[in-house]
């Protein structure tokens, strides 16, 4: 169990000080790598224990990394070239080795979901293990400490000033902002770091809740709540082209599941626009496309309902048959061309009747943020404020669910920690640990 009042010894040795603000996934890695690079490191966190998004990830199991790196599936308004370089800067196999070595646990790949979990399937083991490694390395941890502002060095000064609530400010040789975004505010996310970045002159892309469930008003499919199945969702007209395949879940308020979350940024970015202006999301309920369904509906035997129920949950089949205006017990031989065409369209290109989203309260991540052009893609150092480094969710990039956003946090956190250490002198012997 993490003791939030404990602080590590050995951090007050007179060497240059790196202050890391935020003890989420990115901040924990930044602090560890900066310390191993030979710097004194102070990690400040406003909550009593830190790493709260780690604790809730994967339903408490922590999908720590994806099966493979897929830069093309990340979303950003910044340079995709920069994004690819950042995502690939710490190879996946090296990350797997790092966590297995540091946490003393094997990572297991869940083939069905494409996610990697710690063998204990306990998110708390990941969070507590990382905090323990920081303490062992000599990082000073201060939980329950609110940072209220940052002041860059004066023209004739050498230090940053980290301002704290009701406590004397702290001078720092370099600062790493790892404060997260706005998603899941119950974990302590409030966008503080984004405000600091703006105040220091950085360009920040408009933020929005990403990877969040969609709602429908009225909830026309509430009676199907609890039904789940694998689907493919497409966003016609999207640039770049968008398509995702994964689980779909009907809820009492709308729709959720991996496929919906991955597609939700097209919906959430509309900002509650009028119905005619909302992006269209088309659902293919099975692996069969429109042409295949048309063929099967023409050539099949028995009733329409029996054919559909062999390919999807019966209640969903009944819903789609009803929406096509077809009697449930109608035989396939009695289907006219118009009915067959209408039903095939609903089966393969169903326009999802969403009207809103669950917002930051249930969003996995924050879309938008500090533009990638604002930071050096190798060190994460601000191009506007030397000595300031930014990483994790506050940057303008996010990936699909399944460990990609942790990969982004681990990768950018490590880079920022090493960059912050290097910015104030020669790296120590453990910089590549």
Secondary structure, DSSP 8 states (H G I E B T S, - for coil): ---TT---SS--SSS-EEEEE--SHHHHHHHHHHHHTT-EEEEE-SSSS--HHHHHGGGGT-EEEESS--GGG-B-SS-HHHHHHHHTSS-HHHHHHHHHHHH---EEEETTTTEEEETT--HHHHHHHHHHHHHHHT-EEE-S--EEEEE---TT---EEEEETTEEEEEESEEEE----SS-GGGT--SHHHHHHHHTT--EEEEEEES--EE-SS-TTGGGTT-EEEEEEE-TT-SS--EEEEEEEE-SSEEESHHHHHHHHHHHTT-S--GGGS---EEE-SS--HHHHHHHHHH--SBHHHHHHTTS-HHHHHHHHHHTT--TT-BGGG--HHHHHHHHHHHHSEE----EE-GGGT-SEEEEEE-GGGB-TTT-BBSSSTTEEE-GGGBS-B--TTTHHHHHHHHHHHHHHHHHHHTTS---TTTT-
